[in-house]
């Protein structure tokens, strides 16, 4: 499990150092973290919390209830946490998950594909759903940062080099709202061609003209097409691993991404 040393953190009026660990499942975005630090006069203190709910995990086994002083310290920890501290912990969490994903072998990424939908109904697979901690491509447009969401065909009998690419404003979206889409297009990353998605109109709400968006994407992301090709290959490679595991009965349940 990865660790992260956070040297200075305000707690109960003092600067303390934490040792942080996160959920060991590579592409799990559950938000669980463990913080370990020393409090004078007490054994090493471990606080398990969830970065999304901003709550300390409750003990489920009465035999694990610790000294009352420990519980007091835990409550003091919660009381001392403000938005700035929670944001700092969140950035540590994301950094650890990024590093964890980058160091993991491909087969360690736990994701279950819907083989029937992919191979019989042409379902596309979203790259960030399978690899949620890979750093996404982005493009700045008129003061807004749009995230590139790419979808790929994984049918083994298909040799296409197409990607459906959507541009979404994730940064300004609220947790309980769907982020605004500024357009979705079908790209051929080998021939560098763009087209509108079948069934999609040319004017989504807030849509940017395709030639303008394409120019911005290519100028700000020189490796844009190579990255799409790498994403497609990485997805197909993992898909083949999962197909083989399915045949041998070794496929394990995966965890859904938390948004």
Backbone bond lengths (Angstrom), bond angles and torsions (degrees), N, CA, C in turn:
res aa  C-N    CA-C-N  psi(-1)  N-CA   C-N-CA  omega(-1)  CA-C   N-CA-C  phi
1 X - - - 1.460 - - 1.522 109.36 -
2 X 1.328 117.02 138.42 1.449 121.32 -178.55 1.527 111.30 -72.01
3 X 1.313 114.74 151.92 1.456 120.81 176.20 1.520 109.75 -129.85
4 X 1.314 114.89 158.26 1.447 120.62 -177.02 1.521 108.24 -144.28
5 X 1.313 117.47 123.37 1.459 120.66 -179.01 1.523 109.18 -90.09
6 X 1.304 116.47 117.86 1.459 122.33 177.79 1.524 107.10 -105.53
7 X 1.327 116.63 105.45 1.460 120.11 -166.65 1.521 114.19 -71.03
8 X 1.309 117.61 -42.90 1.454 118.84 -175.05 1.520 111.53 -127.59
9 X 1.320 114.58 120.85 1.458 120.40 -178.74 1.522 108.19 -144.91
10 X 1.315 117.40 127.71 1.464 120.98 -179.77 1.519 110.68 -72.77
11 X 1.325 116.13 120.41 1.459 120.67 177.14 1.521 109.06 -144.07
12 X 1.319 114.58 116.38 1.463 120.19 177.00 1.527 111.43 57.51
13 X 1.345 115.13 37.25 1.459 120.38 177.26 1.503 115.22 81.55
14 X 1.319 118.18 6.81 1.461 121.53 -178.90 1.528 110.36 -129.18
15 X 1.339 114.97 159.55 1.455 121.16 174.27 1.531 108.30 -91.33
16 X 1.315 116.68 123.61 1.460 120.07 179.48 1.524 109.80 -129.22
17 X 1.321 115.93 156.88 1.463 122.37 178.77 1.524 109.40 -106.87
18 X 1.308 116.24 132.03 1.464 122.40 179.12 1.522 109.91 -107.59
19 X 1.316 114.75 152.57 1.465 120.74 167.67 1.516 104.93 -114.33
20 X 1.329 116.64 120.33 1.456 121.40 -171.29 1.523 110.71 -111.45
21 X 1.322 116.61 136.62 1.463 121.40 172.38 1.521 108.23 -129.56
22 X 1.326 115.66 153.66 1.462 121.44 -177.11 1.521 110.25 -124.04
23 X 1.315 115.65 169.42 1.463 121.92 178.52 1.531 110.22 -50.91
24 X 1.339 118.24 130.20 1.466 120.32 -175.07 1.522 115.07 -77.45
25 X 1.339 118.18 -10.09 1.471 119.99 178.97 1.516 108.23 -73.01
26 X 1.326 116.72 120.42 1.463 122.45 -165.36 1.528 113.51 -53.73
27 X 1.328 118.16 -52.20 1.458 119.06 -175.37 1.520 113.13 -106.00
28 X 1.326 116.42 23.23 1.463 121.03 176.04 1.523 109.60 -85.17
29 X 1.317 115.93 130.44 1.460 121.19 -179.34 1.526 110.04 -114.99
30 X 1.333 116.15 46.05 1.463 121.06 -177.35 1.518 112.45 -72.17
31 X 1.328 117.08 -24.11 1.459 120.75 179.63 1.514 115.10 88.46
32 X 1.341 117.90 5.08 1.464 120.40 -178.57 1.534 110.94 -75.96
33 X 1.334 115.09 135.75 1.454 122.26 178.57 1.526 109.24 -138.42
34 X 1.320 115.81 155.37 1.468 121.66 171.06 1.514 108.06 -124.15
35 X 1.325 115.76 132.28 1.452 122.12 178.01 1.523 108.48 -114.80
36 X 1.310 115.72 130.37 1.459 120.57 179.86 1.524 108.85 -122.97
37 X 1.323 117.05 125.84 1.450 120.12 176.74 1.523 109.50 -151.31
38 X 1.319 115.36 164.29 1.461 121.84 -176.24 1.521 110.32 -100.09
39 X 1.340 114.73 133.69 1.459 122.29 174.33 1.519 107.22 -116.45
40 X 1.327 118.50 125.17 1.478 119.73 -178.41 1.525 111.94 -53.09
41 X 1.337 115.92 131.28 1.452 121.15 177.63 1.510 114.98 85.86
42 X 1.341 117.75 -0.22 1.460 121.68 -179.48 1.525 109.65 -129.68
43 X 1.338 116.57 157.26 1.468 118.55 173.40 1.530 109.69 -62.34
44 X 1.340 118.14 164.14 1.463 120.41 176.54 1.535 110.34 -51.70
45 X 1.310 115.78 129.67 1.462 121.36 -174.95 1.514 110.56 -96.13
46 X 1.333 116.41 129.18 1.466 121.88 175.65 1.521 108.81 -115.92
47 X 1.308 116.66 127.11 1.457 122.12 177.39 1.524 108.16 -118.65
48 X 1.328 116.05 118.85 1.465 121.53 175.35 1.519 107.82 -94.86
49 X 1.326 116.09 129.31 1.457 119.58 -178.31 1.515 110.34 -143.80
50 X 1.332 114.50 170.04 1.463 120.96 175.09 1.517 108.29 -116.89
51 X 1.316 115.95 124.23 1.458 120.70 -173.50 1.524 112.10 -70.36
52 X 1.349 117.85 -22.45 1.463 120.45 -179.15 1.528 111.80 -83.87
53 X 1.331 116.79 -45.88 1.457 120.06 -179.86 1.532 111.90 -82.31
54 X 1.336 116.11 -15.17 1.465 121.96 -178.20 1.524 111.30 57.82
55 X 1.311 115.28 43.93 1.451 121.43 -179.64 1.523 110.30 -128.86
56 X 1.325 115.21 148.31 1.464 120.77 172.67 1.516 108.40 -80.32
57 X 1.333 116.74 135.19 1.465 120.70 -179.39 1.517 110.34 -66.56
58 X 1.331 116.43 132.04 1.459 121.67 179.82 1.521 109.84 -79.48
59 X 1.344 116.09 147.66 1.457 120.79 175.14 1.528 109.03 -71.43
60 X 1.317 117.18 137.59 1.459 121.07 179.76 1.518 112.58 -105.58
61 X 1.330 116.50 -9.04 1.463 121.65 -178.18 1.525 108.30 -119.52
62 X 1.339 117.29 118.69 1.461 120.49 -177.29 1.527 112.36 -57.50
63 X 1.318 116.47 -28.02 1.460 119.22 -178.81 1.521 111.53 -70.60
64 X 1.337 116.77 -12.60 1.452 120.36 -178.63 1.522 113.25 -95.99
65 X 1.365 116.45 -1.92 1.452 119.41 179.96 1.525 108.73 -64.44
66 X 1.335 117.09 127.51 1.451 120.70 -171.98 1.518 111.54 -99.11
67 X 1.322 113.84 -176.87 1.457 121.70 179.37 1.524 110.84 -52.36
68 X 1.315 116.35 143.66 1.465 121.10 -177.37 1.524 111.53 -58.02
69 X 1.347 116.47 -32.63 1.460 119.55 178.90 1.523 111.27 -61.98
70 X 1.331 115.68 -36.92 1.460 119.84 178.62 1.517 110.32 -63.11
71 X 1.333 116.31 -44.09 1.464 119.97 -179.88 1.518 111.18 -64.00
72 X 1.331 116.02 -36.58 1.470 119.66 177.34 1.526 110.21 -63.80
73 X 1.335 115.62 -44.36 1.464 119.80 178.91 1.523 110.72 -61.13
74 X 1.329 116.92 -41.50 1.462 119.90 178.74 1.533 111.13 -60.31
75 X 1.333 115.68 -42.63 1.456 118.78 -179.85 1.529 110.39 -67.50
76 X 1.333 116.41 -37.65 1.462 119.68 176.53 1.527 110.62 -62.80
77 X 1.332 115.29 -37.55 1.455 119.54 177.88 1.528 110.26 -60.64
78 X 1.327 116.92 -49.28 1.464 120.50 179.34 1.525 111.16 -59.94
79 X 1.328 116.25 -43.91 1.459 120.67 -177.66 1.530 111.80 -64.96
80 X 1.325 116.26 -27.40 1.467 119.87 -177.32 1.520 113.08 -83.54
81 X 1.330 116.58 -11.51 1.465 120.64 -174.38 1.519 111.69 -82.61
82 X 1.322 116.07 123.41 1.452 121.94 172.73 1.516 109.98 -110.72
83 X 1.327 117.00 -178.62 1.466 120.54 -178.86 1.524 112.15 -58.22
84 X 1.317 116.98 -38.50 1.467 120.47 -178.89 1.525 110.80 -62.68
85 X 1.330 116.41 -43.00 1.470 120.02 -179.64 1.528 111.44 -67.79
86 X 1.338 116.47 -41.03 1.465 119.28 178.59 1.527 110.52 -65.01
87 X 1.336 117.41 -39.63 1.454 119.99 178.16 1.530 110.72 -64.04
88 X 1.324 116.60 -37.44 1.462 120.10 178.08 1.530 110.55 -63.89
89 X 1.329 116.68 -43.70 1.462 120.11 177.86 1.523 110.93 -64.41
90 X 1.336 116.47 -38.43 1.470 119.56 179.03 1.531 110.60 -62.16
91 X 1.324 117.71 -43.20 1.461 120.45 179.35 1.525 110.74 -64.59
92 X 1.349 117.31 -36.64 1.467 120.28 175.12 1.523 110.84 -63.57
93 X 1.333 115.50 -42.08 1.464 120.66 179.18 1.530 110.53 -59.77
94 X 1.331 116.55 -49.06 1.465 120.66 -179.07 1.523 110.66 -63.24
95 X 1.336 117.06 -41.75 1.461 120.37 179.66 1.524 111.28 -61.33
96 X 1.331 116.69 -43.38 1.458 120.48 179.26 1.521 111.43 -64.27
97 X 1.334 116.60 -42.29 1.467 119.54 -179.63 1.528 110.74 -67.46
98 X 1.323 117.56 -35.99 1.468 120.31 175.29 1.526 110.53 -60.42
99 X 1.326 116.09 -47.07 1.464 120.22 -178.41 1.522 111.36 -67.39
100 X 1.322 115.29 -39.55 1.460 120.76 178.72 1.531 110.45 -60.35
101 X 1.329 116.31 -45.53 1.476 120.96 -178.85 1.523 110.96 -67.39
102 X 1.327 116.37 -39.29 1.461 119.89 -178.61 1.526 111.81 -65.91
103 X 1.318 117.31 -31.97 1.471 121.52 -177.19 1.534 113.01 -87.62
104 X 1.319 117.20 -13.47 1.466 120.55 -173.71 1.531 112.08 -77.65
105 X 1.316 115.56 147.92 1.461 120.28 170.78 1.526 108.65 -70.58
106 X 1.322 116.35 154.86 1.460 120.76 -174.80 1.527 111.59 -57.28
107 X 1.323 117.34 -42.08 1.463 120.33 -176.72 1.531 112.57 -69.20
108 X 1.319 117.98 -12.26 1.461 120.98 178.36 1.527 112.69 -79.15
109 X 1.318 117.41 -11.50 1.462 120.84 178.53 1.530 108.10 -79.68
110 X 1.319 115.70 106.62 1.470 121.22 -174.21 1.521 110.41 -81.75
111 X 1.290 116.41 107.06 1.464 121.14 177.04 1.521 107.78 -149.09
112 X 1.335 115.86 137.10 1.462 120.98 179.75 1.523 109.08 -106.96
113 X 1.305 116.56 120.22 1.462 122.08 179.57 1.527 110.56 -87.84
114 X 1.319 115.71 149.65 1.462 121.39 174.29 1.529 107.61 -90.83
115 X 1.309 115.86 90.29 1.467 120.49 -173.43 1.524 112.15 -59.50
116 X 1.310 117.39 -41.65 1.463 120.90 -177.90 1.525 111.13 -62.29
117 X 1.325 117.33 -48.04 1.472 120.76 -179.02 1.520 110.95 -65.11
118 X 1.313 116.64 -38.76 1.464 120.65 -177.84 1.524 111.46 -70.31
119 X 1.325 117.21 -43.36 1.455 120.23 -172.15 1.520 113.70 -92.99
120 X 1.328 117.55 -21.37 1.470 119.29 -177.98 1.527 113.70 -112.32
121 X 1.319 116.88 -19.49 1.461 119.45 -177.34 1.523 113.43 -122.29
122 X 1.310 116.86 1.50 1.459 120.26 175.74 1.514 115.23 72.76
123 X 1.328 117.66 24.25 1.462 120.21 -179.93 1.525 110.55 -63.84
124 X 1.333 115.87 136.05 1.459 121.33 176.85 1.535 109.28 -91.48
125 X 1.320 116.10 150.70 1.465 121.73 -178.66 1.520 109.83 -110.26
126 X 1.329 115.66 131.44 1.461 121.72 -178.29 1.526 110.04 -82.90
127 X 1.316 116.42 124.41 1.459 120.39 -175.78 1.529 111.93 -58.96
128 X 1.322 117.53 -44.66 1.474 119.19 -175.53 1.514 112.93 -72.52
129 X 1.333 118.72 -15.95 1.462 119.91 173.35 1.528 110.97 -72.77
130 X 1.321 115.90 -34.05 1.459 120.93 -178.42 1.531 110.87 -84.70
131 X 1.325 116.05 -37.95 1.470 121.85 -178.85 1.537 109.17 -125.19
132 X 1.331 116.97 71.86 1.467 120.10 -172.15 1.520 114.95 -68.11
133 X 1.334 117.79 -14.90 1.462 118.37 -176.73 1.527 112.86 -107.73
134 X 1.313 118.08 10.49 1.458 120.12 167.78 1.527 107.55 -75.14
135 X 1.311 116.73 139.75 1.463 120.29 -178.85 1.530 109.35 -69.06
136 X 1.333 118.71 122.27 1.463 120.60 -175.79 1.528 112.36 -76.86
137 X 1.313 116.27 156.93 1.453 121.04 170.96 1.525 108.73 -76.36
138 X 1.327 116.34 148.83 1.456 121.20 -178.95 1.521 109.85 -138.77
139 X 1.331 114.92 163.00 1.463 120.66 175.97 1.526 107.95 -143.32
140 X 1.323 116.23 133.96 1.459 121.49 178.01 1.521 109.23 -91.79
141 X 1.326 115.17 125.23 1.460 121.71 -177.41 1.524 108.63 -133.50
142 X 1.316 116.52 114.10 1.468 122.30 174.10 1.529 112.15 49.00
143 X 1.322 115.74 46.63 1.458 120.19 176.61 1.514 114.87 83.79
144 X 1.316 118.36 -0.01 1.458 121.83 177.77 1.526 109.86 -114.47
145 X 1.325 115.48 145.37 1.462 120.87 177.13 1.514 108.80 -102.61
146 X 1.325 116.25 116.87 1.457 121.98 -179.95 1.522 109.54 -102.48
147 X 1.314 116.33 135.89 1.463 122.63 177.75 1.508 109.83 -94.60
148 X 1.323 115.70 138.45 1.466 121.54 179.17 1.528 108.78 -85.97
149 X 1.330 116.42 119.63 1.462 122.48 175.34 1.522 107.24 -110.00
150 X 1.331 117.13 115.54 1.464 119.74 -175.96 1.521 111.35 -113.23
151 X 1.340 114.73 140.21 1.462 124.11 -176.89 1.527 107.78 -120.50
152 X 1.348 115.89 142.53 1.466 119.07 -173.33 1.530 112.08 -136.81
153 X 1.324 114.14 150.32 1.466 122.36 173.71 1.526 108.61 -84.11
154 X 1.345 116.28 128.80 1.467 120.14 -179.39 1.521 112.81 -116.48
155 X 1.312 116.61 11.61 1.467 120.24 178.65 1.526 109.37 -60.98
156 X 1.341 118.81 119.11 1.470 120.66 -177.23 1.523 113.75 -60.31
157 X 1.324 117.55 -23.98 1.459 119.96 -179.84 1.522 112.97 -85.50
158 X 1.319 117.12 -0.32 1.466 121.50 -179.04 1.529 109.37 -109.07
159 X 1.306 116.20 132.76 1.466 120.25 -179.95 1.515 112.84 -110.87
160 X 1.331 117.43 27.35 1.459 120.90 -176.18 1.528 111.47 -69.05
161 X 1.311 115.66 160.11 1.461 121.50 172.87 1.532 108.84 -125.87
162 X 1.329 113.79 49.00 1.459 121.93 178.55 1.527 110.01 -105.72
163 X 1.318 114.67 152.72 1.468 121.74 173.47 1.518 108.24 -140.83
164 X 1.320 115.91 135.58 1.464 119.75 169.22 1.526 105.88 -86.42
165 X 1.319 116.79 126.84 1.458 121.44 -173.84 1.529 109.13 -124.83
166 X 1.330 115.47 124.33 1.458 121.68 -179.98 1.529 109.28 -116.10
167 X 1.319 115.41 145.17 1.461 121.40 -179.60 1.523 108.01 -114.11
168 X 1.341 115.92 116.11 1.459 121.80 -168.18 1.526 110.33 -128.29
169 X 1.323 115.97 138.99 1.456 120.89 175.97 1.526 108.87 -89.30
170 X 1.330 115.69 91.53 1.461 121.16 178.89 1.524 111.82 -83.02
171 X 1.317 116.04 -32.25 1.464 120.23 -172.86 1.524 112.12 -62.42
172 X 1.332 117.51 -39.07 1.465 120.56 -175.47 1.521 113.37 -98.41
173 X 1.324 118.09 5.83 1.462 120.63 -177.95 1.522 110.56 -83.34
174 X 1.324 116.20 149.35 1.453 122.31 176.99 1.536 109.52 -86.21
175 X 1.351 117.62 151.60 1.472 119.83 -177.35 1.528 113.80 -57.67
176 X 1.334 117.69 -31.07 1.460 120.71 -176.46 1.524 112.81 -98.66
177 X 1.327 117.17 13.87 1.460 120.92 -179.01 1.522 110.67 -125.13
178 X 1.323 115.09 150.61 1.453 119.55 173.28 1.531 109.05 -72.61
179 X 1.323 118.34 131.18 1.468 119.61 179.41 1.527 111.12 -64.95
180 X 1.316 116.37 149.46 1.460 120.58 -178.37 1.521 110.65 -74.03
181 X 1.320 115.71 132.24 1.459 122.16 177.31 1.529 108.96 -96.65
182 X 1.316 115.35 135.65 1.462 120.88 179.42 1.523 111.84 -106.46
183 X 1.308 116.58 16.70 1.454 120.17 176.43 1.515 112.20 133.81
184 X 1.319 115.99 145.50 1.465 121.91 175.60 1.529 107.84 -131.46
185 X 1.327 116.41 133.43 1.448 121.68 -172.65 1.527 110.00 -133.94
186 X 1.323 115.22 159.36 1.459 121.08 173.77 1.529 107.88 -103.04
187 X 1.339 115.33 120.50 1.462 120.88 -177.25 1.523 110.68 -114.57
188 X 1.309 114.84 143.28 1.456 121.80 168.24 1.524 105.62 -102.89
189 X 1.355 116.40 104.84 1.459 118.85 -173.16 1.523 112.59 -74.89
190 X 1.332 117.47 -13.91 1.467 119.79 177.69 1.526 110.79 -82.63
191 X 1.326 116.15 -41.94 1.464 120.84 -178.21 1.526 113.10 -99.31
192 X 1.322 117.37 -1.04 1.474 123.07 177.63 1.524 111.96 58.71
193 X 1.305 116.72 45.42 1.455 120.63 177.85 1.520 110.15 -111.43
194 X 1.334 115.75 147.64 1.458 123.26 179.31 1.517 109.42 -120.62
195 X 1.328 116.38 146.53 1.462 120.94 174.54 1.526 107.58 -152.40
196 X 1.326 116.29 164.22 1.455 120.33 175.92 1.525 109.77 -76.52
197 X 1.303 115.75 147.40 1.458 120.48 177.09 1.521 109.94 -66.32
198 X 1.337 117.79 138.04 1.467 119.78 175.19 1.519 110.74 -56.66
199 X 1.325 115.39 131.15 1.458 119.82 179.32 1.509 114.16 87.70
200 X 1.336 117.55 -10.91 1.464 120.79 177.78 1.517 109.31 -96.21
201 X 1.318 115.92 137.76 1.454 119.39 175.75 1.516 110.72 -73.87
202 X 1.318 115.86 170.51 1.458 120.31 -179.93 1.530 111.86 -83.93
203 X 1.333 118.00 -3.56 1.458 120.06 -175.56 1.526 111.15 -136.88
204 X 1.325 116.01 83.38 1.457 120.21 169.87 1.523 108.23 -72.53
205 X 1.336 118.30 159.86 1.468 119.61 176.39 1.531 110.81 -55.44
206 X 1.330 116.08 123.68 1.460 120.22 179.75 1.513 113.80 75.84
207 X 1.324 117.08 12.55 1.461 120.49 -174.98 1.524 111.51 -62.50
208 X 1.324 114.66 148.58 1.462 122.14 176.93 1.523 107.24 -106.93
209 X 1.336 119.04 135.75 1.471 120.07 179.14 1.521 111.36 -50.76
210 X 1.312 115.97 135.04 1.453 120.23 -174.40 1.532 113.43 -55.39
211 X 1.343 120.01 -44.79 1.482 118.50 179.87 1.527 112.62 -61.19
212 X 1.335 116.75 -37.22 1.470 120.47 179.45 1.522 109.89 -66.51
213 X 1.328 116.59 -46.89 1.459 121.03 -179.41 1.522 110.74 -63.32
214 X 1.302 116.59 -43.10 1.469 120.07 -179.88 1.527 110.69 -59.81
215 X 1.322 116.85 -44.21 1.463 120.48 -179.70 1.524 111.32 -61.74
216 X 1.332 116.62 -41.44 1.460 120.53 179.31 1.529 111.38 -66.81
217 X 1.321 115.98 -42.46 1.465 120.73 -179.87 1.522 110.69 -61.62
218 X 1.314 116.91 -48.60 1.462 120.93 -175.63 1.530 111.78 -68.77
219 X 1.336 117.52 -34.84 1.467 119.76 -179.27 1.526 111.55 -74.75
220 X 1.329 116.94 -33.40 1.465 120.41 -178.07 1.528 113.09 -89.91
221 X 1.322 117.06 -18.47 1.469 121.53 -178.70 1.529 109.14 -131.49
222 X 1.333 117.85 79.75 1.477 120.81 -176.33 1.529 113.48 -57.59
223 X 1.337 117.95 -26.74 1.467 121.52 -178.94 1.530 111.78 -99.48
224 X 1.316 117.54 20.62 1.464 122.15 -172.97 1.517 112.60 -53.26
225 X 1.319 118.24 -51.38 1.464 120.80 -176.25 1.529 111.65 -70.91
226 X 1.324 116.66 -36.63 1.468 119.65 176.71 1.523 110.60 -64.70
227 X 1.335 116.89 -37.76 1.459 120.06 178.46 1.524 111.12 -65.33
228 X 1.323 117.23 -41.22 1.469 119.80 176.99 1.526 110.32 -60.98
229 X 1.336 116.68 -42.56 1.465 120.19 178.65 1.527 110.89 -63.17
230 X 1.340 117.58 -40.87 1.465 121.27 178.03 1.522 111.19 -64.25
231 X 1.339 116.39 -40.95 1.464 120.05 178.37 1.520 111.04 -61.66
232 X 1.333 115.39 -44.27 1.465 120.00 -178.67 1.525 110.37 -62.26
233 X 1.331 116.03 -45.93 1.463 119.89 -179.25 1.531 111.18 -64.32
234 X 1.322 117.51 -42.06 1.468 121.25 -179.13 1.529 110.57 -62.66
235 X 1.335 116.73 -42.33 1.461 120.63 176.82 1.519 111.15 -63.46
236 X 1.337 117.50 -45.25 1.462 120.72 -178.96 1.527 111.33 -64.34
237 X 1.323 116.50 -38.22 1.466 119.70 178.80 1.531 110.86 -63.93
238 X 1.329 117.63 -44.65 1.460 120.43 178.22 1.518 110.61 -66.76
239 X 1.312 116.44 -36.87 1.466 120.60 178.67 1.535 110.61 -60.61
240 X 1.323 116.71 -42.32 1.466 120.28 178.93 1.527 111.14 -66.15
241 X 1.329 116.82 -36.73 1.470 120.29 176.08 1.520 109.92 -61.68
242 X 1.334 116.99 -44.33 1.459 120.94 -178.62 1.536 111.14 -68.42
243 X 1.321 117.51 -35.56 1.473 120.25 177.64 1.525 110.03 -63.89
244 X 1.320 115.49 -41.97 1.462 119.69 179.06 1.518 110.58 -66.47
245 X 1.331 116.95 -40.30 1.462 120.33 178.10 1.524 111.15 -65.05
246 X 1.320 116.28 -35.04 1.457 119.98 178.14 1.530 109.99 -62.66
247 X 1.311 116.43 -41.27 1.457 120.43 179.91 1.522 112.10 -65.57
248 X 1.342 115.90 -33.99 1.455 119.84 -177.04 1.522 112.45 -95.66
249 X 1.357 116.54 -0.44 1.461 120.62 178.62 1.502 114.25 75.33
250 X 1.331 117.99 23.00 1.458 120.99 -176.75 1.519 113.27 -106.92
251 X 1.322 118.14 4.91 1.456 119.78 -179.63 1.527 109.95 -71.99
252 X 1.319 116.70 131.83 1.458 122.36 -177.44 1.518 110.39 -107.83
253 X 1.333 116.82 154.18 1.472 119.20 178.07 1.507 111.06 -61.23
254 X 1.340 116.60 144.64 1.441 121.97 176.85 1.506 111.35 -107.34
255 X 1.315 116.00 173.57 1.456 121.21 179.73 1.526 108.64 -112.00
256 X 1.317 115.12 141.79 1.440 120.09 177.95 1.514 110.79 -77.81
257 X 1.314 114.79 151.25 1.448 119.80 178.31 1.511 110.73 -74.22
258 X 1.334 114.97 137.76 1.446 119.60 175.07 1.519 108.66 -94.46
259 X 1.325 116.14 128.94 1.453 119.14 -177.32 1.524 110.17 -96.06
